[in-house]
Amino acid sequence: MDTRTFGRRAFLGGSAVSALALAQARATAGEAGGTDETFAFEITRSDEDWRAMLSRDEYVVLRKGSTELPKSNPLWNNTAEGTYCCRGCDLTVFDSVWKVELDKGWLFFRQSVENAVLMGIDGQPPDGMAPEDERYGALIEAHCRRCGSHLGHILTVEGKTLHCINGTSLQFRPTLA
């Protein structure tokens, strides 16, 4: 995997996938670190523990909300049947039957497993865009509901509202024949 990552604001501000979905959504999860006082995550770890269990790339995506470079994770074009689990806690968050194949470099799903993903509002506009800019709405982040890890965003892509997910955030479990 390419070890470079770039901020989600740069990705959203300059990519072809920059359209936003659900601008009126309510924040239900705190920052990726799971420290928000309004929600108690089932799995909490110290920053030191997260750093010990995750690679550098995994840490900056799952715990700091970064976005991996397009096509840098082999899961982006995986077509095998199975489930996708949160790398931070192994909760099943997506099923391959909901995967949408797009040549953008990230994983796209029509929906998540019920009660697996929390949405939060990323309060910062994309790079170079002022908060009062009428093109900017709230950025909707997708987080694991069990450990609070950042998975990706919910966006409008090619006219469809989809979960745009970092492969770095997931582990794939193939269906056994």
N, C-alpha and C positions, 0 to 999 in steps of 0.2 A: 504494500500500500504506500502511496505517496505520503510522506510524513508532513508535508506542508498543509496547513489549514488556513482559511481566511475567515474573517468575521462575517456573521450572518447579515450585517447591514450592507457590506460590500456586495455580497451575493444577491441580496434582494434588490439593491439599488441598481445593479448593472446587468442582471441576467434576463434571459427571455422568460423566466418564470417569476417575474416580479409583481404580477397582479396579486391583489390581496383578496382573501375571502373572509367573510364574517366580521366585518369591521365593527359591528355592534356587540360582539361576544363579550361575556363577562369573564373576568379573571377568576380562575378557580384554583390555580396553583401558584405558589411563590416562586422565588428564583430556583434554579436547578439544584441548588445546594440543599433544598428541603428545610430551610430555616424559617419559612413564613409561619407566623404565629397562628394564622387562621386555619391551617391544615396540618395534621400530624401524619407524616408518612410512616408506613409500617416498618420500613427498613431505613435506618439512619446510620451513618458512619461519620467518623471524624474526617477532616480533610486529609490528614495523614494516612488514614486507612484507605480512602478512595485512591490516593496517589500510589499506594502500595499495590493495590489490586488491578489498576488500570495502566495501560501504556500511556505515554505522554499524549499521543493523538486522541486516544479514548477519553482521557481526562479532560482535555480542552473542549471536546464536543459534548460529552455527557454532563460535566460539572460546570463548565464555563459558558456553554451555549454557543460554541463556535460551529462553523459549517465546514465540512470536508470539501476538498476540491472535487469537481465533477469527475466521474469515472475513476476515482482513486480507490474505491472499495469494490471488490469483486461481486458483492451482492447486488449492485445496481442493475445488472442485467441477468440475474439468476432467474431461470424459468422453471426450476424444479418445484414439485409439490411439497408443501410442508408449512411450518409455522416459523414466525420470526419473534424472538424473545428479547427483552431488554438486556443489554450487556451488563447493566448495573445490578440486576437482581433476578434475572431469569424468568420474569413474568412474561407469559405469552401476550403479545400486543397486536400482532397482525397475522393474517392467514394468507397463504399464497393465492387463494381463490379471489381475493380482493385486490391483487396486484395489477397495476396498469403499466403496460410496457411503453415507455417514452424514451427517446434518445436524448435525454437531458443530463444524465450522469448521476442521478439519485434514484432512490426507490420511491415509487408512488403507489398509494393504496386508496381505494374508494372509501374505505372505512376501517376502523380498528375493531379489535375484539371488545365486546361489551364490558364496560367498567374497567378498562385497562389504561386509557389515556385521559389525562387531564389537560385542559387548555389554559394557557395563561397569556396575558397580554405583555408583549415586549414593548416597553414604553419608549424606545428610542427610534427615531426615523432613520431610513437608509442614509448612508453617507452622502453629503451634499444636498440634503433636503431638509428644510426647516420644519419644525413640528406643526406650524400653522399652515403649511402648504396643503392646498385642497386635494392634491393627488395622494397624499399620505393618510392612511387610516391606521388603526392599531394593527401591529403585526401579531398574528396568532401563533403562539408556540405550542408544540405538543410535548408533553412530559409524561413519563411513566408514573402512573398513580401510586405505585407501591414504594418507589425510592426517589421520585422526583427528578430523575435524570432527563436531560434535554434529548429529545428524539429528533425533532425537526420543526417544521411549520405546516400550517394548513393554508393552502394557496389556491387561487384560481389559475389553472393551467390549461391552455387550449380550450377554454370555455367550461371546464369541469372543476368543481371544488374537490381537491385531493389532499391527502396527507403527503407531504414531501419530506422524506425521512433520510437521515444520514445512515449509510450502511455501517459506519463505525459504531453506532448506537445499538446495533442488533447482533444477535447470534441466530443462525439459521438451523432449524431442526427438520431434516427431511422426513417425509412420510415413509414409514416402513412398509414394504410390500408384503 
